Amino acid sequence: MHAFMPNVGELSSDDGWISVHDHLPLDCCATLLVVYQDIHGAGVASACCVRGRFLNSTNRALVRGVKAWRYQEG
């Protein structure tokens, strides 16, 4: 099984990804997929956006370095 690891520089709105520089999600209850990149590396996490901050869906920890987000499907 291969992990999904998008290249942050190649994310596109055609694929449903939205840059945090364009806008943030309005629905704070929606589950999102976020792509982050920080000093420890990069990854994808399931999160929600509360008052402009992305929180991990599992433990509500702050997800730092979020570059893009999209609504999680189904």
N, C-alpha and C positions, 0 to 999 in steps of 0.2 A: 504494500500500500504506500502510495506516495503522498506526501503532505502538500497541500496547496500553499504555495508561497509566491504571491505576485511580486513583480518588480515594481517598486513604488513609482519609478519614473515612467512606467508604461501603463499605468492605470488610466482607464478611459471612461467617460460618461456613456459611451456606446455599450459598455459592459455593465452599466448600472452603478459605477463608482462615482461618488461625489466628493470633491475636495473640501476639506474643512475651511479652506479659504473662500469657497463660493458661498456655502451656507451650512447651517447646522440643522439637524432634524427637529421638527416641531413636536412630534409625538413622543413624549418622555416615556411612555409605556411600551413603545415598539422595540423589538429585539433587532439589533443591528450586527452586521459584521464590520469590524474596523481593521484597517491596516495601520500598524504602528512601526515606528523606527526610533530607537533610542540608543543610548551609549552601550547597552547590553546586546543589541542586535535588532532584528526585525521579526515581525510575525503578524498573525491574524488572530483576532479574539472576538468572542461574542460579547456584546456590551449593550448598554442603554445610555442615553444622553440625558442627564439631569442638570438643569441650570447651566448648560454650556460645558459640562464636564462629562467625559466618557467613563462609565463605571463598568467593570467586569461583571458579567451576568452571574458568575458563579459565586464570587465572594465580595462583590461590591467595592473592590479595590479600584483606585484610580488607574486608568490606562493612560500612560504618558506617551507623547510623541505621535499621536494619531495624525495620519496624513490624509486618509480618505475613509469613507463609510458608505454602506448601502444597506437597505432593508434586507433582513434575513428572510429567505423564502421558506414558506410553509411549515 
